[in-house]
């Protein structure tokens, strides 16, 4: 449901001008996205995820994150702001190559034979 709720909140904020800090508005919006309204009210009333949110905020502060969007890749690279897709691809490729340094090579013939087996 995360994607549906996020999209509904973004549309409400940036297109419809809804006051998403208002609890009843927030409950209505997340209900439209498919969440249970009573559960949403309970979470807002008791702060069920408050500690998790504070921990995320503290981590962001330690990493120097001060705006959105911000992408943390492999807990090693940070990309701030809206960036071209080519830059994001380069960072993802770099992180992948560093986390998976083994480069597979093969001396098998072009027909796909290895050991005692051949592809048909």
Secondary structure, 3 states (H helix, E strand, C coil): CHHHHHHHHHHHHHCCCCCCCCHHHHHHHHHHCCCCHHHHHHHHHHCCCHHHHHHHHHHHHHHCCCCCCEEEECCCEEEECCCCHHHHHHHHHHHHHHHCCCCCCCCCCCCCCECCECCC
